[in-house]
Amino acid sequence: MSPTKATVKGTAMRAAVNRMIGTMAMGASAVLAVSGTAWSAPASASSAEAGNSVGVCVAGTGLFAHPDEPHLFVHCEGSAPYIKECPPGMEFNRSLTTCDWPDSADADPTGVVVTARPASLSLLPLQVKNLSAKAQYDDVIYAGTFRFTTTSGTVLCTATTDAEGVATCDSKPGLLAPAASLLLGYKAEFTPNTSTVKPRTGTGAVNPL
């Protein structure tokens, strides 16, 4: 198949899926046909349960990416979420708000943001204390490992997230880096436990004690 025909076919497929998703019923019995294959769009067990586990429908009515699974999406009707599934082999494209082929869909379907809290610098001995960060998407907090470094990349310490999704640690005392460079701030490099989320990096301030 020529590139032109493949592009036309892919565009037509996405348009067809988009039209079908727009007409989906909110119940569990909604059935779509894609390329001649019928598939069921399952709803969540209950709106309350989905809202607690997904935390997406705070954004209002519409179609939104599922925070964990790229082949799922959340159909929000007000604050009521219904978890739906894309046709086999397809993933939800957050930019187009429709199911799409994996090569065209967003590789990372979530809007996870790393928030790093201000840390403190002790001069005697030279040490950065209370390095702390978390990774969050709306009400969903992600578990994983944080590596805290100086702005130039020198590793200060590494910590895993706790039950609240926060990772905290202190550097070893007696750092050799100049105090002035440590006061430039730090980086919090997040490696999630789930493969559906890409690593993220946030930055935080370092204030003198």
Helices and strands as residue ranges (DSSP letters): H 3-22, E 31-34, E 37-40, H 47-54, G 57-59, E 62-65, E 72-77, E 80-85, E 91-93, E 98-100, E 113-117, E 119-122, E 127-129, E 131-137, E 140-142, E 144-150, E 155-160, E 166-169, H 179-182, E 186-192, E 200-204, E 206-208
